[in-house]
Amino acid sequence: MSFSLEQTFKDMLEAAKRVFAEEWPMVKDYMKRVLDDEKEALKEIAEARLRDEIDDEELEEQLKDEKEAFQAGLSMVRVSTKATIQRAIDAASEVFWNAVKAAI
C-alpha cells in the first residue's frame, strides 16, 4: 500500500473534527495551520520510516515531539479544554501512525 501525505492530512483533520464536534468551526483554521506548519516534518518522518531508516519505536518518539508542536500551535485556542485539544491531537496522530504502518 502506498502512502499519501495529502490524504493522510485530510484524514487527520477529519479525526480532529470528530473530537472537537460543535467547536470545530471555531478551531478548524487553527488546526489546519498547525498541520500545515508540521507538514514537512511529518513528511520526513513518514518517508524515513517507509525507507526503513527509522523503526516503529523511533517513529513513535518523533510523533511524541510532533504532538508537542501541535499542542504549542493550538495553545491559542481558548474555546476548548486542554483535554479536548489533547484528544484531537491524539486522534490526528493516530491517523498518521496508522497510515504509515499501512504503507509499510
C-alpha positions as CSV (number, residue, x, y, z in Angstrom):
1,M,0.0,0.0,0.0
2,S,1.3,3.5,-0.8
3,F,1.4,6.5,1.5
4,S,-0.4,9.7,0.5
5,L,0.5,12.6,2.7
6,E,-2.4,14.7,1.3
7,Q,-5.0,12.0,2.0
8,T,-3.4,11.4,5.5
9,F,-3.7,15.1,6.3
10,K,-7.3,15.1,5.2
11,D,-8.0,12.1,7.4
12,M,-6.1,13.8,10.3
13,L,-8.3,16.9,10.0
14,E,-11.4,14.7,9.9
15,A,-10.3,12.9,13.1
16,A,-9.7,16.2,14.9
17,K,-13.1,17.4,13.6
18,R,-14.9,14.5,15.2
19,V,-13.2,15.2,18.5
20,F,-13.9,18.9,18.5
21,A,-17.5,18.3,17.4
22,E,-19.5,21.6,17.7
23,E,-16.3,23.6,18.4
24,W,-14.9,22.6,15.0
25,P,-15.9,25.8,13.2
26,M,-14.0,27.9,15.8
27,V,-10.8,25.8,15.7
28,K,-10.6,24.4,12.2
29,D,-8.4,27.2,10.9
30,Y,-6.0,26.8,13.8
31,M,-5.9,23.0,13.3
32,K,-5.3,23.4,9.5
33,R,-2.5,25.9,10.2
34,V,-0.8,23.7,12.8
35,L,-0.9,20.7,10.4
36,D,0.4,22.9,7.6
37,D,3.2,24.1,9.8
38,E,4.1,20.5,10.7
39,K,3.6,19.1,7.2
40,E,7.3,19.0,6.1
41,A,8.4,17.4,9.4
42,L,5.6,14.7,9.2
43,K,6.5,14.0,5.6
44,E,10.2,13.5,6.5
45,I,9.2,11.2,9.4
46,A,6.9,9.1,7.1
47,E,9.5,8.9,4.4
48,A,12.2,7.9,6.9
49,R,10.0,5.1,8.2
50,L,9.0,3.9,4.7
51,R,12.7,3.7,3.7
52,D,13.4,1.8,6.9
53,E,15.8,4.5,8.2
54,I,13.9,4.5,11.4
55,D,11.9,1.8,13.2
56,D,8.4,1.9,14.8
57,E,9.9,2.9,18.1
58,E,11.8,5.9,16.6
59,L,8.7,6.9,14.7
60,E,6.7,6.9,17.9
61,E,9.3,9.0,19.6
62,Q,9.3,11.5,16.8
63,L,5.5,11.6,16.8
64,K,5.6,12.5,20.5
65,D,7.7,15.5,19.5
66,E,5.2,16.4,16.8
67,K,2.4,16.2,19.3
68,E,4.2,18.8,21.4
69,A,4.4,21.0,18.4
70,F,0.7,20.5,17.7
71,Q,0.0,21.4,21.4
72,A,2.0,24.6,21.1
73,G,0.3,25.5,17.9
74,L,-3.1,25.0,19.4
75,S,-2.3,26.8,22.6
76,M,-4.0,29.9,21.4
77,V,-7.3,28.1,21.1
78,R,-9.4,29.1,24.0
79,V,-12.7,27.5,23.1
80,S,-11.7,24.0,24.0
81,T,-10.5,22.3,27.1
82,K,-6.9,21.1,27.2
83,A,-8.3,17.5,27.3
84,T,-10.3,18.1,24.1
85,I,-7.3,19.5,22.4
86,Q,-5.2,16.6,23.5
87,R,-7.8,14.1,22.3
88,A,-7.8,15.8,18.9
89,I,-4.1,15.8,18.7
90,D,-4.0,12.1,19.7
91,A,-6.7,11.3,17.1
92,A,-4.8,13.1,14.3
93,S,-1.5,11.5,15.3
94,E,-3.1,8.0,15.3
95,V,-4.4,8.5,11.8
96,F,-0.8,9.4,10.7
97,W,0.7,6.4,12.5
98,N,-1.9,4.1,11.0
99,A,-1.3,5.5,7.5
100,V,2.4,5.0,7.7
101,K,2.0,1.4,9.2
102,A,-0.4,0.5,6.4
103,A,2.1,1.7,3.8
104,I,5.0,-0.4,5.2
